Amino acid sequence: MSASLGTAQQYLDKGLVFYNKGWLDEAINSYRMAIQMREGNFPRAYYQLARALLDAGDVGGAIEALRSSIEQQPENPDAYYSLGLTLARRGEYPEAIDAYRKAIEQRGGNHPWAYHNLGIALLRRGDFNEAVDAFNRAIEQRNGEFPKAWHNLGIALARRGELEQAASAFRKALDQRHGNYPDTQFELGRVLVEKGDLTGAVEAIRAATEQRRSPFPQAHFELSRALFGPFSSKRCIPKRITHWAERLPGGVI
């Protein structure tokens, strides 16, 4: 039995080496062999298998592997958080919200990235008030240093019609990125157009186009609104939600 367990661990370790080299097929095969050696009972291997499957584009397989990891090891905040990320990638926001909340609970309420991505999922579902609360918790747990969360807080506040507070949040994100954050410059410009600060809007949107260094048609449209005045009666509402990287966290559970 012990030799079998040792071999399973060796396959897991080998899979990690392959994964770090970017050899996804080899990593997936090694993780599956490790699981087979343990007769299907190897939560760490299921977790790492999920990471490799997600990178290979098999979102459904990654979700299945994460659920197997959680089933075998219920106290598993990394797997719950990763499950939330993966479900959100597939647009299954209610299930992602449940997974993020479980990760937060199992970390004793201290999980800023889970709060941040919970906020994104809530924002996508239209729960603006809860999204604001989640982003604020994320920012608080990072001692205020969390530019992506400030950006998305700005979006949530703008969706609630709180344009002054949204502009303040966007500026906070820019301060923490030394002004180099084109998506935030763009969203700040849109909010400033709505507030009637056309000079500030032009400055922000021009900064967005300069920093992007690639075609940015939305910014050119908003720049026209700022230069010539809003010609659309439809309210400008920020939509560009900043996401974290799609890859799952790397630590072995």
Order of alpha helices (4+ residues) and beta strands (2+ residues): alpha-alpha-alpha-alpha-alpha-alpha-alpha-alpha-alpha-alpha-alpha-alpha-alpha
